[in-house]
């Protein structure tokens, strides 16, 4: 495990989560109807998911509650399936239902690296 490298990615992931929360602060209707908000959120989700893949396997193993494989799949969907159309309802569901628990898990990881 490279603690310094993991700490950098954790900080980056938390920054992405903060921006996503900021971009979506006006709720689902704004997200669903504003392409600029969608673009910003989708990009940040992509970057965030990519950063989770770069965390050390040892660190991720300490947090089995996070489905790291699903995060990787989500990232691949965002990056590679944009022409097939991204299901914004599913994206919103992920933001509303999974992002808060991911944020808690990542913050918990950062405590162990201090």
Backbone as XML, in Angstrom:
<?xml version="1.0"?>
<chain id="A" units="angstrom">
  <residue number="1" name="UNK">
    <atom name="N" x="0.858" y="-1.184" z="0.000"/>
    <atom name="CA" x="0.000" y="0.000" z="0.000"/>
    <atom name="C" x="0.892" y="1.230" z="0.000"/>
  </residue>
  <residue number="2" name="UNK">
    <atom name="N" x="0.590" y="2.161" z="-0.866"/>
    <atom name="CA" x="1.296" y="3.436" z="-0.905"/>
    <atom name="C" x="0.388" y="4.484" z="-0.264"/>
  </residue>
  <residue number="3" name="UNK">
    <atom name="N" x="0.639" y="4.783" z="0.991"/>
    <atom name="CA" x="-0.229" y="5.669" z="1.767"/>
    <atom name="C" x="-0.317" y="7.071" z="1.164"/>
  </residue>
  <residue number="4" name="UNK">
    <atom name="N" x="0.806" y="7.601" z="0.707"/>
    <atom name="CA" x="0.792" y="8.953" z="0.132"/>
    <atom name="C" x="-0.036" y="8.997" z="-1.145"/>
  </residue>
  <residue number="5" name="UNK">
    <atom name="N" x="0.144" y="8.002" z="-1.981"/>
    <atom name="CA" x="-0.618" y="7.949" z="-3.233"/>
    <atom name="C" x="-2.104" y="7.780" z="-2.941"/>
  </residue>
  <residue number="6" name="UNK">
    <atom name="N" x="-2.429" y="6.883" z="-2.021"/>
    <atom name="CA" x="-3.827" y="6.686" z="-1.649"/>
    <atom name="C" x="-4.422" y="7.969" z="-1.092"/>
  </residue>
  <residue number="7" name="UNK">
    <atom name="N" x="-3.671" y="8.684" z="-0.287"/>
    <atom name="CA" x="-4.178" y="9.936" z="0.308"/>
    <atom name="C" x="-4.504" y="10.959" z="-0.773"/>
  </residue>
  <residue number="8" name="UNK">
    <atom name="N" x="-3.677" y="11.021" z="-1.813"/>
    <atom name="CA" x="-3.925" y="11.955" z="-2.921"/>
    <atom name="C" x="-5.225" y="11.583" z="-3.635"/>
  </residue>
  <residue number="9" name="UNK">
    <atom name="N" x="-5.420" y="10.295" z="-3.904"/>
    <atom name="CA" x="-6.642" y="9.867" z="-4.598"/>
    <atom name="C" x="-7.878" y="10.048" z="-3.724"/>
  </residue>
  <residue number="10" name="UNK">
    <atom name="N" x="-7.737" y="9.797" z="-2.443"/>
    <atom name="CA" x="-8.872" y="10.007" z="-1.540"/>
    <atom name="C" x="-9.275" y="11.474" z="-1.536"/>
  </residue>
  <residue number="11" name="UNK">
    <atom name="N" x="-8.312" y="12.353" z="-1.452"/>
    <atom name="CA" x="-8.618" y="13.790" z="-1.492"/>
    <atom name="C" x="-9.305" y="14.159" z="-2.800"/>
  </residue>
  <residue number="12" name="UNK">
    <atom name="N" x="-8.832" y="13.592" z="-3.884"/>
    <atom name="CA" x="-9.403" y="13.866" z="-5.200"/>
    <atom name="C" x="-10.841" y="13.350" z="-5.296"/>
  </residue>
  <residue number="13" name="UNK">
    <atom name="N" x="-11.085" y="12.148" z="-4.780"/>
    <atom name="CA" x="-12.427" y="11.566" z="-4.786"/>
    <atom name="C" x="-13.380" y="12.434" z="-3.985"/>
  </residue>
  <residue number="14" name="UNK">
    <atom name="N" x="-12.947" y="12.864" z="-2.819"/>
    <atom name="CA" x="-13.802" y="13.716" z="-1.980"/>
    <atom name="C" x="-14.082" y="15.060" z="-2.643"/>
  </residue>
  <residue number="15" name="UNK">
    <atom name="N" x="-13.107" y="15.596" z="-3.358"/>
    <atom name="CA" x="-13.322" y="16.841" z="-4.101"/>
    <atom name="C" x="-14.381" y="16.631" z="-5.187"/>
  </residue>
  <residue number="16" name="UNK">
    <atom name="N" x="-14.311" y="15.510" z="-5.883"/>
    <atom name="CA" x="-15.313" y="15.196" z="-6.913"/>
    <atom name="C" x="-16.699" y="15.089" z="-6.285"/>
  </residue>
  <residue number="17" name="UNK">
    <atom name="N" x="-16.794" y="14.404" z="-5.162"/>
    <atom name="CA" x="-18.083" y="14.251" z="-4.492"/>
    <atom name="C" x="-18.630" y="15.608" z="-4.079"/>
  </residue>
  <residue number="18" name="UNK">
    <atom name="N" x="-17.773" y="16.468" z="-3.538"/>
    <atom name="CA" x="-18.225" y="17.814" z="-3.156"/>
    <atom name="C" x="-18.760" y="18.585" z="-4.355"/>
  </residue>
  <residue number="19" name="UNK">
    <atom name="N" x="-18.065" y="18.483" z="-5.472"/>
    <atom name="CA" x="-18.531" y="19.196" z="-6.672"/>
    <atom name="C" x="-19.849" y="18.628" z="-7.183"/>
  </residue>
  <residue number="20" name="UNK">
    <atom name="N" x="-19.983" y="17.309" z="-7.165"/>
    <atom name="CA" x="-21.239" y="16.694" z="-7.598"/>
    <atom name="C" x="-22.382" y="17.169" z="-6.709"/>
  </residue>
  <residue number="21" name="UNK">
    <atom name="N" x="-22.156" y="17.193" z="-5.407"/>
    <atom name="CA" x="-23.189" y="17.674" z="-4.486"/>
    <atom name="C" x="-23.525" y="19.140" z="-4.771"/>
  </residue>
  <residue number="22" name="UNK">
    <atom name="N" x="-22.518" y="19.924" z="-5.079"/>
    <atom name="CA" x="-22.750" y="21.340" z="-5.401"/>
    <atom name="C" x="-23.547" y="21.471" z="-6.705"/>
  </residue>
  <residue number="23" name="UNK">
    <atom name="N" x="-23.151" y="20.720" z="-7.725"/>
    <atom name="CA" x="-23.820" y="20.799" z="-9.022"/>
    <atom name="C" x="-25.276" y="20.340" z="-8.953"/>
  </residue>
  <residue number="24" name="UNK">
    <atom name="N" x="-25.566" y="19.441" z="-8.034"/>
    <atom name="CA" x="-26.924" y="18.874" z="-7.947"/>
    <atom name="C" x="-27.729" y="19.465" z="-6.791"/>
  </residue>
  <residue number="25" name="UNK">
    <atom name="N" x="-27.249" y="20.525" z="-6.214"/>
    <atom name="CA" x="-27.906" y="21.115" z="-5.033"/>
    <atom name="C" x="-29.326" y="21.598" z="-5.313"/>
  </residue>
  <residue number="26" name="UNK">
    <atom name="N" x="-29.645" y="21.867" z="-6.573"/>
    <atom name="CA" x="-30.987" y="22.348" z="-6.905"/>
    <atom name="C" x="-31.969" y="21.232" z="-7.220"/>
  </residue>
  <residue number="27" name="UNK">
    <atom name="N" x="-31.525" y="19.997" z="-7.047"/>
    <atom name="CA" x="-32.432" y="18.869" z="-7.157"/>
    <atom name="C" x="-32.475" y="18.181" z="-8.504"/>
  </residue>
  <residue number="28" name="UNK">
    <atom name="N" x="-33.296" y="17.167" z="-8.530"/>
    <atom name="CA" x="-33.408" y="16.287" z="-9.687"/>
    <atom name="C" x="-33.919" y="17.006" z="-10.933"/>
  </residue>
  <residue number="29" name="UNK">
    <atom name="N" x="-34.926" y="17.868" z="-10.784"/>
    <atom name="CA" x="-35.482" y="18.546" z="-11.957"/>
    <atom name="C" x="-34.421" y="19.348" z="-12.695"/>
  </residue>
  <residue number="30" name="UNK">
    <atom name="N" x="-33.604" y="20.058" z="-11.947"/>
    <atom name="CA" x="-32.539" y="20.838" z="-12.581"/>
    <atom name="C" x="-31.557" y="19.909" z="-13.282"/>
  </residue>
  <residue number="31" name="UNK">
    <atom name="N" x="-31.178" y="18.833" z="-12.597"/>
    <atom name="CA" x="-30.256" y="17.880" z="-13.207"/>
    <atom name="C" x="-30.830" y="17.305" z="-14.506"/>
  </residue>
  <residue number="32" name="UNK">
    <atom name="N" x="-32.082" y="16.928" z="-14.480"/>
    <atom name="CA" x="-32.691" y="16.285" z="-15.641"/>
    <atom name="C" x="-32.899" y="17.248" z="-16.817"/>
  </residue>
  <residue number="33" name="UNK">
    <atom name="N" x="-32.986" y="18.536" z="-16.542"/>
    <atom name="CA" x="-33.330" y="19.507" z="-17.586"/>
    <atom name="C" x="-32.204" y="20.439" z="-18.009"/>
  </residue>
  <residue number="34" name="UNK">
    <atom name="N" x="-31.091" y="20.378" z="-17.326"/>
    <atom name="CA" x="-29.980" y="21.286" z="-17.638"/>
    <atom name="C" x="-28.781" y="20.484" z="-18.151"/>
  </residue>
  <residue number="35" name="UNK">
    <atom name="N" x="-28.520" y="20.579" z="-19.440"/>
    <atom name="CA" x="-27.430" y="19.795" z="-20.025"/>
    <atom name="C" x="-26.071" y="20.184" z="-19.450"/>
  </residue>
  <residue number="36" name="UNK">
    <atom name="N" x="-25.900" y="21.443" z="-19.090"/>
    <atom name="CA" x="-24.637" y="21.869" z="-18.502"/>
    <atom name="C" x="-24.400" y="21.170" z="-17.153"/>
  </residue>
  <residue number="37" name="UNK">
    <atom name="N" x="-25.437" y="21.056" z="-16.353"/>
    <atom name="CA" x="-25.345" y="20.360" z="-15.069"/>
    <atom name="C" x="-25.071" y="18.875" z="-15.318"/>
  </residue>
  <residue number="38" name="UNK">
    <atom name="N" x="-25.775" y="18.293" z="-16.260"/>
    <atom name="CA" x="-25.549" y="16.881" z="-16.585"/>
    <atom name="C" x="-24.102" y="16.642" z="-16.997"/>
  </residue>
  <residue number="39" name="UNK">
    <atom name="N" x="-23.601" y="17.484" z="-17.884"/>
    <atom name="CA" x="-22.230" y="17.327" z="-18.360"/>
    <atom name="C" x="-21.226" y="17.426" z="-17.214"/>
  </residue>
  <residue number="40" name="UNK">
    <atom name="N" x="-21.424" y="18.395" z="-16.342"/>
    <atom name="CA" x="-20.506" y="18.584" z="-15.212"/>
    <atom name="C" x="-20.554" y="17.382" z="-14.264"/>
  </residue>
  <residue number="41" name="UNK">
    <atom name="N" x="-21.744" y="16.919" z="-13.965"/>
    <atom name="CA" x="-21.905" y="15.796" z="-13.040"/>
    <atom name="C" x="-21.330" y="14.522" z="-13.651"/>
  </residue>
  <residue number="42" name="UNK">
    <atom name="N" x="-21.649" y="14.259" z="-14.899"/>
    <atom name="CA" x="-21.147" y="13.047" z="-15.546"/>
    <atom name="C" x="-19.626" y="13.045" z="-15.610"/>
  </residue>
  <residue number="43" name="UNK">
    <atom name="N" x="-19.056" y="14.172" z="-15.898"/>
    <atom name="CA" x="-17.591" y="14.259" z="-15.943"/>
    <atom name="C" x="-16.988" y="14.008" z="-14.570"/>
  </residue>
  <residue number="44" name="UNK">
    <atom name="N" x="-17.546" y="14.598" z="-13.550"/>
    <atom name="CA" x="-17.032" y="14.397" z="-12.188"/>
    <atom name="C" x="-17.226" y="12.964" z="-11.722"/>
  </residue>
  <residue number="45" name="UNK">
    <atom name="N" x="-18.337" y="12.347" z="-12.081"/>
    <atom name="CA" x="-18.540" y="10.942" z="-11.737"/>
    <atom name="C" x="-17.486" y="10.067" z="-12.418"/>
  </residue>
  <residue number="46" name="UNK">
    <atom name="N" x="-17.202" y="10.379" z="-13.654"/>
    <atom name="CA" x="-16.196" y="9.629" z="-14.398"/>
    <atom name="C" x="-14.827" y="9.760" z="-13.720"/>
  </residue>
  <residue number="47" name="UNK">
    <atom name="N" x="-14.439" y="10.976" z="-13.398"/>
    <atom name="CA" x="-13.146" y="11.221" z="-12.758"/>
    <atom name="C" x="-13.094" y="10.541" z="-11.394"/>
  </residue>
  <residue number="48" name="UNK">
    <atom name="N" x="-14.177" y="10.665" z="-10.638"/>
    <atom name="CA" x="-14.234" y="10.060" z="-9.311"/>
    <atom name="C" x="-14.070" y="8.549" z="-9.400"/>
  </residue>
  <residue number="49" name="UNK">
    <atom name="N" x="-14.821" y="7.918" z="-10.304"/>
    <atom name="CA" x="-14.758" y="6.469" z="-10.446"/>
    <atom name="C" x="-13.376" y="6.019" z="-10.906"/>
  </residue>
  <residue number="50" name="UNK">
    <atom name="N" x="-12.774" y="6.782" z="-11.784"/>
    <atom name="CA" x="-11.410" y="6.470" z="-12.226"/>
    <atom name="C" x="-10.442" y="6.532" z="-11.046"/>
  </residue>
  <residue number="51" name="UNK">
    <atom name="N" x="-10.611" y="7.507" z="-10.197"/>
    <atom name="CA" x="-9.732" y="7.639" z="-9.028"/>
    <atom name="C" x="-9.923" y="6.494" z="-8.048"/>
  </residue>
  <residue number="52" name="UNK">
    <atom name="N" x="-11.144" y="5.986" z="-7.915"/>
    <atom name="CA" x="-11.353" y="4.855" z="-7.006"/>
    <atom name="C" x="-10.610" y="3.621" z="-7.518"/>
  </residue>
  <residue number="53" name="UNK">
    <atom name="N" x="-10.460" y="3.508" z="-8.824"/>
    <atom name="CA" x="-9.735" y="2.364" z="-9.394"/>
    <atom name="C" x="-8.244" y="2.448" z="-9.089"/>
  </residue>
  <residue number="54" name="UNK">
    <atom name="N" x="-7.770" y="3.615" z="-8.800"/>
    <atom name="CA" x="-6.343" y="3.813" z="-8.567"/>
    <atom name="C" x="-5.948" y="3.673" z="-7.098"/>
  </residue>
  <residue number="55" name="UNK">
    <atom name="N" x="-6.944" y="3.526" z="-6.224"/>
    <atom name="CA" x="-6.638" y="3.255" z="-4.826"/>
    <atom name="C" x="-5.996" y="1.874" z="-4.715"/>
  </residue>
  <residue number="56" name="UNK">
    <atom name="N" x="-5.134" y="1.704" z="-3.737"/>
    <atom name="CA" x="-4.460" y="0.412" z="-3.573"/>
    <atom name="C" x="-5.475" y="-0.680" z="-3.223"/>
  </residue>
  <residue number="57" name="UNK">
    <atom name="N" x="-5.193" y="-1.870" z="-3.689"/>
    <atom name="CA" x="-6.065" y="-3.007" z="-3.399"/>
    <atom name="C" x="-6.145" y="-3.271" z="-1.895"/>
  </residue>
  <residue number="58" name="UNK">
    <atom name="N" x="-5.040" y="-3.081" z="-1.192"/>
    <atom name="CA" x="-5.036" y="-3.282" z="0.255"/>
    <atom name="C" x="-6.009" y="-2.341" z="0.946"/>
  </residue>
  <residue number="59" name="UNK">
    <atom name="N" x="-6.007" y="-1.097" z="0.535"/>
    <atom name="CA" x="-6.905" y="-0.110" z="1.150"/>
    <atom name="C" x="-8.357" y="-0.452" z="0.835"/>
  </residue>
  <residue number="60" name="UNK">
    <atom name="N" x="-8.634" y="-0.802" z="-0.408"/>
    <atom name="CA" x="-10.005" y="-1.148" z="-0.796"/>
    <atom name="C" x="-10.484" y="-2.415" z="-0.073"/>
  </residue>
  <residue number="61" name="UNK">
    <atom name="N" x="-9.574" y="-3.327" z="0.175"/>
    <atom name="CA" x="-9.938" y="-4.559" z="0.877"/>
    <atom name="C" x="-10.397" y="-4.272" z="2.301"/>
  </residue>
  <residue number="62" name="UNK">
    <atom name="N" x="-9.931" y="-3.174" z="2.865"/>
    <atom name="CA" x="-10.330" y="-2.788" z="4.225"/>
    <atom name="C" x="-11.744" y="-2.212" z="4.276"/>
  </residue>
  <residue number="63" name="UNK">
    <atom name="N" x="-12.350" y="-1.979" z="3.100"/>
    <atom name="CA" x="-13.687" y="-1.385" z="3.035"/>
    <atom name="C" x="-14.559" y="-2.262" z="2.121"/>
  </residue>
  <residue number="64" name="UNK">
    <atom name="N" x="-14.957" y="-3.411" z="2.622"/>
    <atom name="CA" x="-15.721" y="-4.335" z="1.779"/>
    <atom name="C" x="-17.159" y="-3.899" z="1.516"/>
  </residue>
  <residue number="65" name="UNK">
    <atom name="N" x="-17.642" y="-2.888" z="2.236"/>
    <atom name="CA" x="-19.008" y="-2.410" z="2.025"/>
    <atom name="C" x="-19.175" y="-1.675" z="0.694"/>
  </residue>
  <residue number="66" name="UNK">
    <atom name="N" x="-18.074" y="-1.211" z="0.130"/>
    <atom name="CA" x="-18.131" y="-0.517" z="-1.157"/>
    <atom name="C" x="-17.968" y="-1.550" z="-2.267"/>
  </residue>
  <residue number="67" name="UNK">
    <atom name="N" x="-18.840" y="-1.490" z="-3.242"/>
    <atom name="CA" x="-18.754" y="-2.390" z="-4.381"/>
    <atom name="C" x="-17.814" y="-1.763" z="-5.416"/>
  </residue>
  <residue number="68" name="UNK">
    <atom name="N" x="-16.529" y="-2.008" z="-5.228"/>
    <atom name="CA" x="-15.502" y="-1.400" z="-6.077"/>
    <atom name="C" x="-15.661" y="-1.831" z="-7.530"/>
  </residue>
  <residue number="69" name="UNK">
    <atom name="N" x="-16.078" y="-3.052" z="-7.733"/>
    <atom name="CA" x="-16.265" y="-3.555" z="-9.091"/>
    <atom name="C" x="-17.411" y="-2.813" z="-9.796"/>
  </residue>
  <residue number="70" name="UNK">
    <atom name="N" x="-18.486" y="-2.559" z="-9.062"/>
    <atom name="CA" x="-19.610" y="-1.816" z="-9.642"/>
    <atom name="C" x="-19.187" y="-0.393" z="-9.992"/>
  </residue>
  <residue number="71" name="UNK">
    <atom name="N" x="-18.356" y="0.210" z="-9.148"/>
    <atom name="CA" x="-17.848" y="1.559" z="-9.455"/>
    <atom name="C" x="-17.047" y="1.543" z="-10.745"/>
  </residue>
  <residue number="72" name="UNK">
    <atom name="N" x="-16.248" y="0.531" z="-10.921"/>
    <atom name="CA" x="-15.468" y="0.404" z="-12.146"/>
    <atom name="C" x="-16.389" y="0.245" z="-13.355"/>
  </residue>
  <residue number="73" name="UNK">
    <atom name="N" x="-17.425" y="-0.564" z="-13.203"/>
    <atom name="CA" x="-18.389" y="-0.745" z="-14.281"/>
    <atom name="C" x="-19.138" y="0.525" z="-14.606"/>
  </residue>
  <residue number="74" name="UNK">
    <atom name="N" x="-19.464" y="1.286" z="-13.563"/>
    <atom name="CA" x="-20.160" y="2.555" z="-13.747"/>
    <atom name="C" x="-19.279" y="3.519" z="-14.538"/>
  </residue>
  <residue number="75" name="UNK">
    <atom name="N" x="-18.013" y="3.549" z="-14.194"/>
    <atom name="CA" x="-17.067" y="4.405" z="-14.903"/>
    <atom name="C" x="-16.995" y="4.003" z="-16.371"/>
  </residue>
  <residue number="76" name="UNK">
    <atom name="N" x="-16.919" y="2.695" z="-16.623"/>
    <atom name="CA" x="-16.847" y="2.226" z="-18.006"/>
    <atom name="C" x="-18.103" y="2.601" z="-18.785"/>
  </residue>
  <residue number="77" name="UNK">
    <atom name="N" x="-19.235" y="2.513" z="-18.141"/>
    <atom name="CA" x="-20.485" y="2.912" z="-18.771"/>
    <atom name="C" x="-20.447" y="4.394" z="-19.138"/>
  </residue>
  <residue number="78" name="UNK">
    <atom name="N" x="-19.997" y="5.233" z="-18.216"/>
    <atom name="CA" x="-19.939" y="6.670" z="-18.471"/>
    <atom name="C" x="-18.971" y="7.010" z="-19.599"/>
  </residue>
  <residue number="79" name="UNK">
    <atom name="N" x="-17.865" y="6.307" z="-19.641"/>
    <atom name="CA" x="-16.832" y="6.615" z="-20.631"/>
    <atom name="C" x="-17.152" y="6.034" z="-21.994"/>
  </residue>
  <residue number="80" name="UNK">
    <atom name="N" x="-17.656" y="4.808" z="-22.012"/>
    <atom name="CA" x="-17.763" y="4.094" z="-23.282"/>
    <atom name="C" x="-19.169" y="4.006" z="-23.868"/>
  </residue>
  <residue number="81" name="UNK">
    <atom name="N" x="-20.183" y="4.294" z="-23.092"/>
    <atom name="CA" x="-21.545" y="4.109" z="-23.586"/>
    <atom name="C" x="-22.280" y="5.425" z="-23.827"/>
  </residue>
  <residue number="82" name="UNK">
    <atom name="N" x="-21.534" y="6.499" z="-23.949"/>
    <atom name="CA" x="-22.187" y="7.797" z="-24.127"/>
    <atom name="C" x="-22.978" y="7.882" z="-25.425"/>
  </residue>
  <residue number="83" name="UNK">
    <atom name="N" x="-22.549" y="7.183" z="-26.454"/>
    <atom name="CA" x="-23.289" y="7.233" z="-27.714"/>
    <atom name="C" x="-24.583" y="6.437" z="-27.641"/>
  </residue>
  <residue number="84" name="UNK">
    <atom name="N" x="-24.590" y="5.410" z="-26.784"/>
    <atom name="CA" x="-25.795" y="4.611" z="-26.608"/>
    <atom name="C" x="-26.810" y="5.310" z="-25.737"/>
  </residue>
  <residue number="85" name="UNK">
    <atom name="N" x="-26.424" y="6.405" z="-25.171"/>
    <atom name="CA" x="-27.312" y="7.153" z="-24.302"/>
    <atom name="C" x="-27.160" y="6.725" z="-22.858"/>
  </residue>
  <residue number="86" name="UNK">
    <atom name="N" x="-26.872" y="7.657" z="-22.032"/>
    <atom name="CA" x="-26.728" y="7.399" z="-20.608"/>
    <atom name="C" x="-28.084" y="7.614" z="-19.962"/>
  </residue>
  <residue number="87" name="UNK">
    <atom name="N" x="-28.491" y="6.671" z="-19.156"/>
    <atom name="CA" x="-29.773" y="6.735" z="-18.467"/>
    <atom name="C" x="-29.645" y="7.700" z="-17.286"/>
  </residue>
  <residue number="88" name="UNK">
    <atom name="N" x="-30.156" y="8.900" z="-17.467"/>
    <atom name="CA" x="-30.028" y="9.932" z="-16.435"/>
    <atom name="C" x="-30.782" y="9.574" z="-15.159"/>
  </residue>
  <residue number="89" name="UNK">
    <atom name="N" x="-31.832" y="8.801" z="-15.273"/>
    <atom name="CA" x="-32.543" y="8.338" z="-14.071"/>
    <atom name="C" x="-31.632" y="7.462" z="-13.219"/>
  </residue>
  <residue number="90" name="UNK">
    <atom name="N" x="-30.891" y="6.585" z="-13.871"/>
    <atom name="CA" x="-29.951" y="5.718" z="-13.139"/>
    <atom name="C" x="-28.825" y="6.533" z="-12.534"/>
  </residue>
  <residue number="91" name="UNK">
    <atom name="N" x="-28.373" y="7.528" z="-13.264"/>
    <atom name="CA" x="-27.315" y="8.391" z="-12.743"/>
    <atom name="C" x="-27.826" y="9.125" z="-11.510"/>
  </residue>
  <residue number="92" name="UNK">
    <atom name="N" x="-29.035" y="9.674" z="-11.595"/>
    <atom name="CA" x="-29.598" y="10.382" z="-10.452"/>
    <atom name="C" x="-29.766" y="9.426" z="-9.261"/>
  </residue>
  <residue number="93" name="UNK">
    <atom name="N" x="-30.220" y="8.227" z="-9.538"/>
    <atom name="CA" x="-30.374" y="7.229" z="-8.479"/>
    <atom name="C" x="-29.035" y="6.974" z="-7.784"/>
  </residue>
  <residue number="94" name="UNK">
    <atom name="N" x="-27.973" y="6.864" z="-8.559"/>
    <atom name="CA" x="-26.643" y="6.647" z="-7.987"/>
    <atom name="C" x="-26.215" y="7.827" z="-7.120"/>
  </residue>
  <residue number="95" name="UNK">
    <atom name="N" x="-26.492" y="9.027" z="-7.592"/>
    <atom name="CA" x="-26.131" y="10.225" z="-6.829"/>
    <atom name="C" x="-26.916" y="10.283" z="-5.523"/>
  </residue>
  <residue number="96" name="UNK">
    <atom name="N" x="-28.205" y="10.049" z="-5.617"/>
    <atom name="CA" x="-29.076" y="10.184" z="-4.441"/>
    <atom name="C" x="-28.903" y="9.042" z="-3.452"/>
  </residue>
  <residue number="97" name="UNK">
    <atom name="N" x="-28.673" y="7.833" z="-3.950"/>
    <atom name="CA" x="-28.713" y="6.662" z="-3.067"/>
    <atom name="C" x="-27.364" y="6.039" z="-2.743"/>
  </residue>
  <residue number="98" name="UNK">
    <atom name="N" x="-26.363" y="6.272" z="-3.551"/>
    <atom name="CA" x="-25.084" y="5.613" z="-3.324"/>
    <atom name="C" x="-23.942" y="6.573" z="-3.016"/>
  </residue>
  <residue number="99" name="UNK">
    <atom name="N" x="-24.023" y="7.782" z="-3.528"/>
    <atom name="CA" x="-22.940" y="8.734" z="-3.295"/>
    <atom name="C" x="-22.747" y="9.052" z="-1.810"/>
  </residue>
  <residue number="100" name="UNK">
    <atom name="N" x="-23.812" y="9.234" z="-1.021"/>
    <atom name="CA" x="-23.601" y="9.526" z="0.409"/>
    <atom name="C" x="-22.841" y="8.412" z="1.146"/>
  </residue>
  <residue number="101" name="UNK">
    <atom name="N" x="-23.167" y="7.160" z="0.871"/>
    <atom name="CA" x="-22.464" y="6.072" z="1.564"/>
    <atom name="C" x="-21.028" y="5.937" z="1.062"/>
  </residue>
  <residue number="102" name="UNK">
    <atom name="N" x="-20.805" y="6.212" z="-0.219"/>
    <atom name="CA" x="-19.441" y="6.204" z="-0.739"/>
    <atom name="C" x="-18.629" y="7.308" z="-0.069"/>
  </residue>
  <residue number="103" name="UNK">
    <atom name="N" x="-19.235" y="8.466" z="0.075"/>
    <atom name="CA" x="-18.536" y="9.577" z="0.723"/>
    <atom name="C" x="-18.135" y="9.188" z="2.152"/>
  </residue>
  <residue number="104" name="UNK">
    <atom name="N" x="-19.053" y="8.587" z="2.894"/>
    <atom name="CA" x="-18.729" y="8.160" z="4.267"/>
    <atom name="C" x="-17.580" y="7.152" z="4.276"/>
  </residue>
  <residue number="105" name="UNK">
    <atom name="N" x="-17.634" y="6.205" z="3.344"/>
    <atom name="CA" x="-16.584" y="5.181" z="3.281"/>
    <atom name="C" x="-15.230" y="5.801" z="2.952"/>
  </residue>
  <residue number="106" name="UNK">
    <atom name="N" x="-15.218" y="6.712" z="2.001"/>
    <atom name="CA" x="-13.958" y="7.344" z="1.601"/>
    <atom name="C" x="-13.421" y="8.209" z="2.740"/>
  </residue>
  <residue number="107" name="UNK">
    <atom name="N" x="-14.297" y="8.932" z="3.420"/>
    <atom name="CA" x="-13.838" y="9.717" z="4.568"/>
    <atom name="C" x="-13.279" y="8.808" z="5.648"/>
  </residue>
  <residue number="108" name="UNK">
    <atom name="N" x="-13.886" y="7.649" z="5.847"/>
    <atom name="CA" x="-13.367" y="6.682" z="6.809"/>
    <atom name="C" x="-11.992" y="6.173" z="6.417"/>
  </residue>
  <residue number="109" name="UNK">
    <atom name="N" x="-11.769" y="6.001" z="5.125"/>
    <atom name="CA" x="-10.462" y="5.568" z="4.640"/>
    <atom name="C" x="-9.402" y="6.610" z="4.931"/>
  </residue>
  <residue number="110" name="UNK">
    <atom name="N" x="-9.783" y="7.875" z="4.775"/>
    <atom name="CA" x="-8.799" y="8.943" z="4.963"/>
    <atom name="C" x="-8.346" y="9.030" z="6.409"/>
  </residue>
  <residue number="111" name="UNK">
    <atom name="N" x="-9.217" y="8.663" z="7.338"/>
    <atom name="CA" x="-8.839" y="8.679" z="8.755"/>
    <atom name="C" x="-7.680" y="7.706" z="8.993"/>
  </residue>
  <residue number="112" name="UNK">
    <atom name="N" x="-7.738" y="6.577" z="8.361"/>
    <atom name="CA" x="-6.693" y="5.580" z="8.526"/>
    <atom name="C" x="-5.354" y="5.973" z="7.920"/>
  </residue>
  <residue number="113" name="UNK">
    <atom name="N" x="-5.358" y="6.971" z="7.049"/>
    <atom name="CA" x="-4.120" y="7.397" z="6.404"/>
    <atom name="C" x="-3.468" y="8.596" z="7.067"/>
  </residue>
  <residue number="114" name="UNK">
    <atom name="N" x="-4.145" y="9.170" z="8.042"/>
    <atom name="CA" x="-3.586" y="10.365" z="8.706"/>
    <atom name="C" x="-2.372" y="10.024" z="9.532"/>
  </residue>
</chain>
